[in-house]
């Protein structure tokens, strides 16, 4: 029809795979836009789009601003992903921008997801959006079988962070010549370093958060402000030799995998291993070509990747995202488990999924096991209604920050009083400390 299209993906890591697929069908009339490109590359792509040499733009959230005219369709893949929302300036939500552009060009906006945002599914059920359903996989194959491993029982006989059934299933998969994807949504070697003598936890001097230990560089690093320091030999408080690493990150799991499966080739994919330009594409290509047997990673391995030889997906700890103090934590956990489960059995071979958890009875895990989005939606919506959360209520978050804590408290309370005076039909919560109270010496 001579029109143009925008296709958004949630992770930069998914861009190369999507570009390859589209190039195979539409040739070179495609441009890619995302933050991993250099300024020069972005400028070149932008000019190609502006000159009308391109009819399809593929990219992460910023591609929603691509200067295409005569738009015929906008597709947002994995629309539930929170990566479509930019929380620093300029603040925007790519989904909202897409809807505005769709209205302007009178073209459809497709929000695609196996686990849509509750708000969007509610709108679709009410007829605000048009609901289109794909109840079966594209190739008609069955969804993978999901098994829950109760770590309350298995912890007594587990090896490090792996239960025995988990180890046996990985070994069996590798023996058959198939590949494995493992998810742990926490990077680094361990979550924190603490002293066994006095109980001190090593924290960032500028943020109210514990430092994460990275064994490869023997460094402690703050994942918020970037502060880094070497691991001290003794505890800075009691001066005793009692420091030990606690918790677990992808780096530690990589080490454990190497000792459990010495002949297996393990590829780790997280923020720390994908800083180099083009590293996402190289890793995905290498795993697709079976240069590695196990792909271990954070949530970037859960979405959209398509490897026909992967027959086992394992979640090392399903509770990581469940314990985050956020009203969406159950929804995010259900989405993450459902999405990563979908990476298994995508080819001709049958797939299987194993989920290790200390909360096997939790409804988010229960419904993820049975691939039951509607069941989860119904249960979660009842809770949201009861607790006055979206989509039944709108939530506006007011962030107040400053370097002087005393002054900040006074101002926050003044703001509260002003809101009380003018907003009669609004529930006002707070002021209260943010979940991370101090970042880079700024109180929040």
C-alpha positions, 0 to 999 in steps of 0.5 A: 500500500506504499505505507511505512511501519514501526516495530518496537522490541523491549530489549536491544538484544532482540533487535539483530534477530528481528532485523534479520527476519525482516530483511529476509522478507523485505530486503534492505528497506529497513533501519534499526534505531537503538541506544547501542548505536554510536551517534554517527550510526544513529544519525545515518539511520535517521537521515535514511528514514528522513529521506524516505529510503526506508519503509520499516524501522525496528528498534527499542523504545526510542524508535517510536520517534522515527521520522516516518511519514504515511504510517500504516502500522505500529507493532509493539512486541512484548508490550507488557515490558517495563523497558518501554517506559523511560524514567529519566529525562526526557520521560516518556512511555513508548506505548503512549507515543505509539497510540498518539502517532496511530491516532494521527495517521489513523493506523492500527497499533498492535500490542503483542504479548503472551502476558499483556499488561493487566490494564491493557487486557482489561481495556481489551475485555471492555472493548476499548481495544480490539482483542485478537487471540492466538491460543496456539503456538505458530507451529501448532506444537504443545506448550512446554511442560512446567514442573515446580521444584519446592526448595523448602524440601530440596534445600537439604540435598541440593548442591550449591543453588541446584536441586538434584532433579534440576541437575539430573534434568540438565545432564539428561538434556546435554547428553541428548545434544540439546541446549539449556537456558537458565534464568537468574534475575540478579547479576554479579557474583553475590548479592552482598558481603557481610561480616560473620563476626559483627554482622556488618554489611558492606554498603555504598558510601553514597547510596543506601544499598549494599555493594555487589561482589564481582569475582572476575574483577575482585571488586565491590560495585554499586549498581546504582551510582557505579561506585567501585572498590576492591574487596577488603581483607578485613571487616572495616568495622571490627577489623576481623577476618570475617567477611563472606559473600552472601546471596547469589548472582549470575557470575557465581552460578556460572562458576557452579555450572562449570564445576557441576558440568565440566564439559558443558560450554556456558555462555553468560549474558547480563549487563556486565558481559554485554557492554561491548558494541555488538556483543548481544548479536554475537552471543545470540548467533554463537548460541544459535550455532551451538557453540555453547550448550548452556545460556545463563542470563538475567531477564534479557534471556527471557524475552523473544529469543528463538532457539529451536535446539533449546529443550530445557529452560530452568529458573534458578530462583523464581522468588527474586522478583516476587519479593520486590516491594512493588504492587506489580511484583506478582504480575512481573513474576508471572510475566517473567516465568511465562516468557522464559517458559516460552523459550523451550521447545520452539523447534520440532523437539518437545520442551520442558521447564523447571522452576525452583522456588520457596513459594510453590503455593503462590498464585503467580507461580501456580498460574505460570505452571499451567500457562493460564493468563486468564486465571492469573488475570482474574485472581490479580484483578480481584486483589487490585480492586480490593487494594485500590491499585491500577487499573481500578485507580490511577497512581501518580508518584511524586518523587522528592529528592535533595541533599539536606535530609532535614530540609527535605522532610520539612518540604515533603510534609508541606507538599502533603499538606498542600495536596490534602487541601486541594485533592478531596477525592484522592487517597494520598500515601506518604510522604515516606522514604523511597525503597532505596532511600539514598542514591549518590548522596541524594536523599529520596 
